[in-house]
Amino acid sequence: MTNYDDIDFSPILALTEGEVITHSRVRDIRLASGKVLALITLDNGRDHTRPNTLGPATMFQLGETLDALKARAAAGEIQAVGITGKQYILAAGADLSDITKVGSKDNARLVAQLGHKVLGKLGDLGVPTFAFVNGLALGGGLEIALNSAYRTVDASAAAIALPEVFLGIIPGWGGAYLLPNLIGIENALEVVISNPLKQNRMLKPQQAFDYGIVDAIFPAANYLEDSLNWADGVLTGKIKVERKNEPGKIERLTKWPIAIKMARGMLESKIGTVPKSPYAALELLDKAKSGTKAEGFAREDEALAELVTGDQFAASMYAFDLVQKRAKRPVGAPDKELAKKVTKVGIIGAGLMASQFALLFVRKLQVPVLITDLDQARVDKGVAYIHEEIGKLEAKGRLDGDSANKLRALVTGTTDKSLYADCDFVIEAVFEEVGVKQQVFGEIEQIVAEDAILATNTSSLSVEEIGAKLAHPERLVGFHFFNPVAVMPLIEIVKTPHTADAALSTAFVVAKNLGKNAVLTADAPGFVVNRLLAKVMGEAARAVYEGTPVADVEKAFAPLGLPMGPFQLIDLVGWKVAAHVQDTMVHAFPERFYANENFHALAELPEVVEKDKGGRVTGWTKAAEKLLKPAVGSSPASAETILAGVQDGLAQEIKLMLDEGVVPEVEDIDLCLILGAGWPFIDGGASPYLDREGASQRAFGDTFHHPPIRGIAS
C-alpha cells in the first residue's frame, strides 16, 4: 500500500515551468443554519476559452489549500468544505502538455501519485466535502467530484466525462476505482470505456444525475445558491442523500464479473486487441469490485505510468494536438476576408446525399436552400426527407417548434433551374461521372451570378477536368464530404490550378460555419482519404484473389487498429463506390494500385459478405463465392506478409503524396485520416505508426518524423 505522504515529488517540479496555474481561492460562506462552509473556487484567471487544467503546480497549491482547511476544520472554524470552478468550468482535467514531458516512467508514476495524494485529501478533512460541478468537468475535473463526499451539478454544464481511454490512458486519479463503487459496474463501463470509444461521447448533466454520479441537479439561474442550501440541508440532517448504488447495494458476486466478460467480448469484437488503454481500464474496473481504496489507487498509479510512457499515448497526443490546433487553423486557407457572403445555397440533386447536404446547410447556415432534380417526384421525395429529419430533431427536443418551422420554410425544391439565379454557393451531388458533372455545371453557370461559387462533392474525379468546360473555372472548388454527412467532421477542400482565392476562402468559411474541419488538398486522384483507403482495400483484395480466405485477410489488418476491417469498410461504403474508387486509382497509378473486374460483378449482388453479430466479416455469401471461384488463386499469404505489404504500401503512398504536394505536410494526411476515416489516435493517424513499425524505413529509407514519435518506455 502506498503512503503518499512519504513520497518525494521534487522530480516533477520541472513540469511546472510555464504552467498556467489554476489557483485555489477560498472564501467562507455562512449557511442559513449558521454553519460555515469554506468554498474553494478553481480559477486560472483566463476566460472560458482556456479552461482550468490540473498541472503539477496547480495540484501542489490545491494540496496546501486542503491542508490549511483540514487544520481549520480541526479547530472548529468550518463545518464543511465545497469546491467549484470559475464560470462555466470546474476543470478540463490534467494538463496533458505537462504529462507529455514527464521524461521517465518513475516521473509518470509521480504525476499519478500526486493526483491521488491531493484529491484523496477531499475525503480526509474531518468535515463533509461537497463538489459543486458548475460546468465542464472532464477527467481529473470529474475525479475532484468523485473524491468529494457529495456532488451537485449545474443543469447547463457543458459536459461531464472521463475521456482518458480516448487518449490512450486511463482515469488515474481515482476514477477507475471510485466510479464503479458509486454507480455500479454497468454504468461505469459505459462512462469509462464505451463513451470514449464512441468518438469521445460526453454525459449531459441529467445523464450524470440519472447514473448517480451526482446527488442533485439545479438550474443555472441560482445554481450555487441552491447547491449551498442543499449542502446546508445535508449538514443539518434535513436532507437524506439516497443512493441506489450505495456500496452495500451494489451486487458484486455475479453481475460484476458477467458485465466485465461481456465488455471484454464487445471490445475484442469492435476494436480488436491492439489498443491498450481500453483493456487496462477494463482490468482496473474489474479489480475495483473488491479491496480498499488505497489498493485501487495504487493500481491506477501503475497503469497510468505504463500507458503515459508508451507509444500509443505518444501517438495519441500527436493526434490530439492535430485535432485541437491544426484542424482549427487550416494550412493554406486564404484570408477569410476574401470569402463571398453566402445568403442562399443551391444543391444540384435531390437524392440521399443531396438531402443530407440540404439538411446540414439549412441547420447550420440558416439561409434559404434550394434543391433540384430531373423530375418533381424526386424533388418532392428529397424535400419530404429533409422535413422528416427536421421533425425527428424536434421530437428529440433538439429544435423547438418555431425553429423547426423556420428551417422547413427555408428548404424549397423545384425542377426549375432558373431559381438558382440568386444562389451564392452551389454544390452538386449527382452521379460520379465527369460528363454528368460537366453538363450540370455548364447549365448552372449560365444562370448564377458571375461571382457565385461552384462546388463539387466528387470523391475521386479530377476537379479541374470537371470544370474544364466552364467559362469561369476559377470559381470551381472541390468540397468533398464524408458519409454520414451530419457526423463525419472532415471536408477535403480541393484546389485546382485555376481556383481563385475568393472561391477557396468561401469554401473554408462555409466549412467552418457548417461545423466541419477543412483540409486543403491539391487536385490529385482520390485526394487524401480515398487514395489511402484505396491502397488498403486494394491490398486486401489482392490477398483474397491470391487465395487467402477473406476472414484471414480481415484479421491480418487488425494490428493497424482501424475502426473496421477492409471488407467490412467496403461493405459499409458500398461495393459500387469501392469499385469506382479502385478503378480511378488504378487508372491514375496502375503500377501501385490493385483492382479486379470482379469488384464490379460483386457490386451487382444484393449481399456480398457474411458477418457475425459484431459486424466482423466471416466469409463470402454463396453467390459471391460462386462468382469468385474461377478467379481466386491458390497462394494464400501469411498475416505477417499481408500486414507488411499494406504498411509499406501506405508509407510509400504517403511519401509520394508529400513529394507531389497533395498536402503541405504529413500532419495534414494524418488529420484527414483521423477526421475522415476514423483512423485511431493510437496510430496518430498513420505516420507515427508507420515510423515505429519500420515501414517508412523499408519504403523510402527514412521516417516521416524526426525523431520518430515514440513513447518514453520505447
N, C-alpha and C positions, 0 to 999 in steps of 0.2 A: 504494500500500500504506500502511495506517495505522500510524503509530508511536504506540502508546497512551501511551508514556512522555512524549510531547511535548504531551499534551492537558491543558488546564486544566479540571478538573472542578468548580471552585468554584460555577458557576451552579446546580448541582443540590444544593448543601449545604442549601438551604432545604427540600428534600424530606425531610430527616432529622428535622425538627421533629415530635415526637410519635411517632416510630417506636418500635415495640417491637423493640429491638436483639437480634439473635441473636449472642451472643458466641462467639468462637473460643477455647476453653480448651485449653491444651496440656499434656500430660504425657509424659514419656519412659518408654518400656517397653523393658526389656532382654529380647530374644528368647532362645530356647533356645540359639541359635548364638553368643550373646554380642553380636550386632549390636543397635544401639539404633534403635528406631522412635519418632519423635515423633508422638503421636496427638493430632489436633485433634478436639475434641468440640464440635459446634454446639449451643448451648443458649440459648434466650431466657428461661429462668428461670420459664416458665409450665408448667402441666400439659399433658397430651396434647390437651386441647380447644382449645388455642391453639398450633397448630403453629409450628415455626421458619419464618420467612419471610426473604427476602433483600432488604431495603431498602438504600438507599444507605449509611447509617451502618454497617450490617452488612457491606457489601461493602468499605468503606474499612478497617474493622477486620480483616477476613479478609486483605485485601491486605497490611496491615502485618505480620500474623502470618506470612504466607508469606515476606515479605521477610526477616524475622528467622530463619526456618528455613533459607532459602537460605544466609544467612551462616554458620549453624551447620553446614550440610552442607559448605560450602567449607572450614570449619575441621576437618572430620573428626569432629565431635562426634556426628553422627547419620548413619545409613546408609540411612534410609528415612523417608517421611512417610505417615501414614494420616489419613483424615478420616472421621468418623462423626457421628451425631446423638444427641440426648437419647433417652430411652426411647421406642420405637415410631416415631420420626420422624427422618429425615435432614433434609429440608426440603420445604415445600409450594410452593416456587418464589418468584418475585419478589413483593414486597409490592405488590399491584395497586392498593391505595389510594394509594400513592405515585405510581405511574405515571399515574394519572388527573389528578394535579396538575402535570404537567410544564410546562405553560404555553406551550411552543413546540416546533416540530419539531427545532430545534437541541438543546433540552434532552432531548427524547425520544431523539435520537441519542446524547447523552452517557450516558444510562442504559444503552443497549445497549453502548456502548464501555466503560463502567466494568465491566460484567459480563465482557466479553471480556478486558479487561486483567487483572482479578483472577483469574478462573478459568483464564485462559491461563497464569498463573504455575505452576499444578499440573504443567504439562509442562516446566517450566524451572527446577527446583530443584536440578538436578545430582545428585539421587538418585531412585530409583524412588518413585512415589506410588501409594498404594492407597486406593480408596474402599470403605468397609465400609457397604454400604447396609442399615442395621439396621431400617428401617421405611419409612414413606411417603416416596416420592421423586417429586415432580411438577415438571415444568418445569425451573426453574433447579436444583432439587434433583437431578434426574437428570443435568443438564448438569455439575454438580460431578463426578459419577461419570465421565461421558464424557470430561472433560478430564484425568482421572487415568489413569495407565498401566495399572492393574489394578483389577478390581472383584469383590467378593463380595456376596452378598445373603442376608439372613435369610429362611428359608423361610416365616416367618409375616408378612412385611412386608405392610402393608395394601394398597398399590397403587403401581404404577410406571407413569409415563406422561409424555408430552409433550402436554398438553391445550390448548396455546395456540390452535390453529385453532378449537376450540370457542368460544373467547372473542373471536375476530375478529383475532388476531395470529398470530405465527409463533414457533417456538423461536429465540430471538435471542441466546443465549449459547453458541453452538457446536453446538447440537443438529442443525440443518439441514445442517451440513457433516460433523460427526464421525460421526453415527449411520449414514448410508448407507455411509460408508467403513469402518465397523466391521462392519455386519451385512448389507450388500448392499442394493440398491435396493428389491427387492420387500418385504422386511421393514420397511424404513424407511418406505415408502409407507403400510404398514399402521399403523405406530405414530404417524407424524406427521400423516397425513391421514384415513385410513379410520376408525380408532378414535375420534378426536374427533367425527367426523360421525355415529357410531353412539351418540348420546346420551352422548358422552364416556366411552367404554369404556376401562377401565384394564387393565394387564397384571398378572397374578399373578406372584409370584417365579419359579415354574417356567417360565412362558412367557418371562420375561426371560432366563432361563438358556438355554432352548431356542433362542431367537433369536440368542444370542451377545452380548447386551448386557452380561451379567456373565460372569465366568470360572469362578466356583464358587458353590455354594449349600450352606448349612449350616443344620441345625435350630436353632430358637430357644434351646434349653436352654443350649448352650455356644457361641452364635454368635460372640461376639467372640474368645473363646479359640481356637476353631477357625480363625477368619479370621487371627489373628495367627500361629498355627502354619503356616498355609498361606503367608502372606506370607514367613515365615522360610524356608520351603522354596523359594519363588521366588528369594529373595535369595541363598541358598546354591547354587542350581542343582539342588537335588534334585527340584524340580517344574518341568517344562517346560509353559508355557501354550500349548496348541494352539488356534488359532482357524481354523475352516474358512473364514472370510471375511477372512483377512489381506489387506491391500491388494493384494498380488501375486496373490492368488487370486480377487479379485472381477473378474468378466467385465464389461467396460465398453463395448466397441465395439458389440455387438449387443443384449445383454439390457437394458442400461440405457435406451437410447432407446425400445425397444419397451415396456418397463414404464411409462415416462413417458407415452407416447402412449396406452396402454390406460387409464391412470389419468385422463388428461385427458378421454377419451371417457366414462368412468364418471362423472366429476364433472359434465360437461355434461348427461348423461342424468339423473342423480339430483337435482342441486341447481340446475341452470341456471348462468348465468354472473354472477348478481348478487353472491353472496358473494365478497369479495376475498381473504380470508386463505388459503383452500384453494389458490387459483391462485398466490398469492405463495409459499406453501410448496412447491408443485409446481415452480415456477421455480428456487427455491433447491436443491431436491433434484436437479433436472436438471443444474444447473451444478456441483454437488458432485462430479460424476464426473471432473473434471479441475481443474487449478490447485492453488494452495497453500492451506494452512490460513488464512494471513493474508488471502488474497483471499476465501475463503469467509466469514470473519468480517466482513470489510468489507461484503460483500453483505448479510449479516444485519443489520448496523448500519443500512443504508439502508432495507431492507424494514421493519424494526421501527419506525423513525422515521416512515415513511409511514403505517403502519397505526395506530400508537398515537394519532396526531393526527387520525384520520379519523372520520367519522360512525358507521361500523359498530362501531368499538371503543367509542365513547361509549355507543351504544345497548346494546351487549353488556354493558358494566359496570353499566349501569342494570338490565338483566335479571338479571345475576349477583347483584346485591345483593338483588333481589326474591326470587330462589330461595334464596339463602343466609340471608337475615334475615327478610324479611316472611313468607315461607311457613312459617317455624318459629314465628312468633308471630302467629297468625291474628287479624286485626282483628275485634272484635265477639264473640269467643268468651267465654262466661260463665266464671266461676271453675270450675276443674276439680274443686274440692271438692264441687260440686253434682252431679257425674256419678254415675249409678247404677252399681254394680259389676255387670259382665256376666259371669255364670258359665255361661250356656247361650244359644246363638243359634239362632233359628228362621229358616228360609228357605222362603218360600212359592213353590213351583215346583221342578221338577227338570230343567228344560231346560238348554241350554248355559250361559246367563248365570247361572242359579241355581247350577249345578255349579261354575262359576268362582268365584262368591261363597263357596260352601261350602269350596272348597279354600283360598282365601285366609284365611277366618276361622279354619279349624282350624289352619292352619300358623302364623299369627301370634298368635292368641289362646290356642291350645292349650286350648280348652274344648269341651264337647260341642256338636255342630252337628247340627240336625235338619232334613231336607228332606222336603217332602210334595208330592204331586201328585194328579191326579184318579184315576189307577189305578196298580196295583202295578208294571205293566210299565215305566211312565215312571220311577217311583221307582227301580226296580232298575237301569235304564239310567243314571240320574244317579249313583247310588252306585258303579256299576261304573266310570264315567268318572273319578270322584274317586279311587278306589282305583288305577286305572291311572296317573293323573297322579302320585300319590304313589310308585308303583313306578318311574316314569321318573326322579323325583328321586333315589330310592335307587340306581338303576342308574348315575346320573351321579356318585354319591358325595356328593351334597348333603344326604343324610339317611342315618344309619346304620340298620341293621335294626331295632333296638329303637324308635327314634324313628318310623320308618315304620309299624311295627305299632301303636304308640300312637295315631298320627294316624288310621289306618284304623278303630281301635276307637272313636274319638271321633265318627265320622260315622255317623249312622243315618238310615234313610229309612222312611217309613210313609205310609199313606193315612188314618191315624187322627189327626185334628187335635187330639184331646184331649191328646195328648202335648206340645202347645205350652204346657201349663199352667205349667211352671216355667221357661219361657224369659224372659230379661230384655230381650232385644233381638230383634225380629222384623222382617225385611226381605222385601218382596215382589219377585218377578221374574216377574210374569205379563204377559199381553197388555196392550199400551199403549192401554187404553180405560178411561175414567173409571168406567163402570158395573162393569166386571170388578174393578177395584181396590177400589171401594167395597164390593162384595159380599164379597171375601175378607177385607178388614179387619173388616167387620161380623161375620163368623163368628169370627175370631180374637179380637176384643175380648171376646167372651163367655167365652173360655177362659183368657186370660192374666191375670196379676195386675194390679191397678189401676195400679200404677206401672211396668209394663213399657213399654218404648219401642217404638213402631211406626215403621218407616222405609220410604219408597217410593223406588224407583230410577227413577221416571219421568224421562224426558229432556226433556219439554216441557209436560206437562199441569200444570194448577193443583193444587198440593199441598193448598191449602185446600179445593178442590172435592172432591178425593179423600177428605178427612176430614170432609166436610160431614155425613155420617150417623153419625159416631162419637158415642158418649156422652161421650167424653173426647178431643176434637180437640187438646187441649193436649199430648197425648203423641206426636203425629204430627210427623215431621220428614222433609224431603227429603234423600236420601242418594244423590246421583247419581254413579255410577261412569262411567268411560270405557273403551272397548274397545281392546286386550285388558286385562281386569281386573288381571291379575298385573303388567302392565308400566306402564300409564299411572299417573302419580303423583298425579293430582288427584281429589278428591271435592268436588263442589259441595254444600254443606250449606244446605238451603233452609228458611228460617224463615217460617212463616205468621203472620198477626196473632194466632193463638191459641197458638202453640208456647211451651211453658213453658221456663224457663231450664234446668231439670233435664234435659229431653229434649235441648235444644240442647247442653248441656255434655257429656252422654253421647255424643252424636254426634261431637263434636270429639275426645273422649278415645279413642273406638273408632277413629276415622280415624287418629289418631296411632299407636295400637297396631297398626294394620294396615300401618304404614309409609307412609301416604299423607299428602299435603299437603291441607289442607282450606281452602276459602274460603267465607265466609258470603255468601249471596245472598238477596235478597228473593224472594217468590213471584211472579215475573213470567214471561210466556211465554218459553220457551226458556232461561230463567235467563241465563247469560252466554255460554258457549261455543257452544251450539246456535243462539242468537239471531244471533250474528255469523257463524257458518258458514252459516246460512240466508240471510243477506244476500249472502255470497259466492256461494253456489250459485244463488240467485235471479237475481243479476246475470248469471251465466254462462248460465243457462237463457234469460233474456230476450234476450241477444245471439244465441243459437242460433236462437230462434224468430223473431227479426227477419231471419235469413238469413245469419248469419256461420258459416262451417264450424267444426265442433267443435274441430279441431286448431288453428285460428287463435285461438279463444277461449282454449284452454289456454295458448298462447304469450303471449297478451295479459296473462295473470295472472302471468307469470314474474317481473316486477320486484318483486312483493310478497315474493318469497323464500320462499314457503310450501313445506312438505315435498313437496307434490304439487299438481297442477292440480285445479281444482274437479270435473271429471268423473271424474278418477282417484280423488278422495276419495269422491265419491258411489258409485262402483263398489265401493270398499272398505267403506264403512259399510252399503251395501245400498240399492238403489233404493226398496224399500218404506219403509225407515226414513226416507230422504231425503224421499220424497213426503209421509209423515206429518208430518215436522217442518215442511216448507214449508206444508202446509195449516194447521197450528197457528198459524204466524206470520202467514199471510195473514188467517186468521180474526181474529187479535188486532189486526193493524195492516195493513188492506187497502191503505191508501194508500202504504205504504213497502216492502212485501214482494211478491215475484213468485212465483206458482206457475202451473202449467199442468196441465190434466186429463191431458195425455199422460204426466206423471210416473207416474201410476198404471198406465197402459197399458204403459209401458216396463218397469215393475216386474214385470209378468207374464211377460216374456220371459226365456228361460234365459241369454242373453248380450246385453248392450246395446251395448257399445263394443268396438272393436278396439284392441289395444295393440301397441307394439313390444317388443323384448327388454328394454328398460329400464323397462317398465311404463307408459310415457307413452301417453296416448290419442291415436290417429291418425285415428279416424273411427268412424262407426256400423257396427254389423253390418247385414247386408242386411235382416234382419227389422225392426230399429229404423228403418232408412232408409225402408222401405216404410210403416211406421206413421206416421212423422213427415212424409212428403212433403206430404200435404194441409195440414198445419198450419204449415209453415215459410214465412216471408215472403221477400221478395227485396230487403231493405235491409241488407246487411252493414255492420257498424260497423268503424271502424279500431281498431287495437290501442290507440292513444292514447285514443280515446273510451271504449272498454271499461274501460281501466285507471283513467282519471279517474272514471268512474262508480262503480266499486267502491270506490275510495279515498274519494270524497266520501260515498258511502253508509255506509261504515264509520265515518267521522268523525262524521257526523250521528247514527248509531245509538248510538255510544259516548257522545256528549254527552247524548242523551236518556236513556240508562240512568243516567248520573250525576245528571241532573236528577230522575229518578224515584226515586233512592235504591236502585237494584238492588244496588249495592255501595257501600261508603263512599267509595272514591277510585279514580281511574283506574288506580293501581298494581295494584288487585285485578283489574281487567279484563285488564291485561297479563299478570299472573300466571296467570290462568285460561287464557289463550290459549297461553302458553308450556307450561304443565304439562298442559293438557287437549287441546290440538290440535297440539302440536309446532311452534307458530309460532316463527320464528327469533330467537335472541338478537340478531342484527344489526339486527332491526327493533325490538328492545326490547319484543317482543310486538307491539304495533301503534301505540300513541300517539306515541312519538318519531318513528317513520317517517312517520306521517300529518302530524305537525307540520312535519317538514323537507321534505315533498313539497308543502306548501301546501294540503293537503286540509282541514285543520282551519280554516284561514283562509277557504277557499271555502265550507265547510259552515256555520260559525257565527261567522265573523269574529274568531276568537281562536285561541290554541293551548292544548293540554292542559297544557303545562309552561311555566313562567316562570322563567328563559328556556328556550327550546326546548333539548332535549338534542342538542347538535351537537359535532362534533369540533373540535379547535383549529384545524385547517387550513381549516375552512369559513369 
